Amino acid sequence: MQLLPSLQAHPPNDAQNSGACRVSVLDFATFPGILVPAMTHPPQNTAEIPPQQGDTPSMTPRALVLATGLLAAASAAQAQTALPFALDWKFEGPAAPYFVAIDNGHFAEAGLEVEVTAGQGSLDAIPKVATGAFPVGFADINSLIKFLDQNPGAPVIGVMMIYDKPPFAIIGRKSLGIETPKDLEGKVLGAPPPDGAWAQFPIFAAENELDTTAITIEPVGFPTREPMLAEGKVAAITGFSFTSYLNTARLGVEESDLTTLLMADYGVDLYGNAIIANTDWAEANPELLKSFLAAVAAGWKDTVADPATAVESLVSRNPASDSDLELRRLELALEANVVTDWTSANGFGLIDEARMDSAVEQIKLTYEFQNAPDAALYFTESYLPEAGFPLQ
């Protein structure tokens, strides 16, 4: 499959907002020899006998019970391991499962106090984990593959696949003649040069045997991408399926007029975003990582069962967000990217080795490897159950 020089791929988009959310333990006051939760008022004691000179101070039964309870609470709090987690994006609908895992106690049951931090794209999240600033993160596996090729031996690897199908898509309008890949020929396609979906367009074009000379590519900015589609200045755009679709609909285009060509449904074998881990940290803390991944899976399972409640967990961390919009965004991601036929049959979190090999071959259409590619360097199932996790 040959591609024209005019369709050189660009690096994925990595310009996003940032923020952080932390689940805090109780405030503590330090007493000689022990750490106990700080109390505003001391307990009442109506029958206290002052100690006599030479006596050894002793606790009343009530005070002993109180002290034992406080020590138990302190021990439980101290047992929680702090674990920073770096997202690749701001707090939007698809990030809800991680907050569900916090609110529903899955991380706490695993002995973890997880701090979720928003990011500015995969090329922001990956170095955070590779340098050890964050032990775990969330990033596009294709960006990770290129990062590892450019930084051989960097201590970072994918450990749990979240988006079985990546959200790379072409969003078009039926009223402008876009319903199938071939319909792009003779039309104008709006594409931001740094866009992640545009970076994969050469693969999409090759797999669907498109005459790329018959497609007019209009470079657009991210802020103007969806408005240009809504105004009919372009017939289609590249973007993430759930984001560009909803952004265009919010501009007044009827959803019935929108066509989503998910690249994964048209021959693109690439995987999407995965949980990534620092390999040095993972090798030193294998059981901790396994517990973290199990809690993440539980958060996703709860989200699949009740997306509306999951979005409440998200909105509580980002009050300025539109809960209806984020619920719709989450539902689209679940339907198209997470709960797929493959994950339902084979388990959530795992990958198909043959498909990963094919994905690496497809990446060669858009990227020139500096080193011999090796799928074993990019993803491991060592920290996952053999059958993956159930989502339903």
Protein Blocks (a to p, Z undefined) as FASTA:
>chain_A
ZZdfklcccdddfbdcddddddddddddddehiacdddfbdcddfbbccddehiacdddf
klmmmmmmmmmmmmmmmmpccdddddfbdcdfklmmmmmmmmnommmmnopacdddddeb
jklmmmmmmnomambdcddfklmmmmmmmmghiacddfbdfblpacbdcdddfknopabf
klmgopacdddfklmklmmmmmmmmmnopafklpccddddfklmmmmmmnopafbdcddf
klmmmmmmmnopafklpccddfklnopabdcddddddfklmmmmmmlmmmmmmmmmmmmm
mmmmmmmlmmmmmmmmmmmbcfklmmmmmmmmmmmmmmcfklmmnoghiacfklmmmmmm
mmmmmoccfbdcdfklmoccklgcfklpafZZ
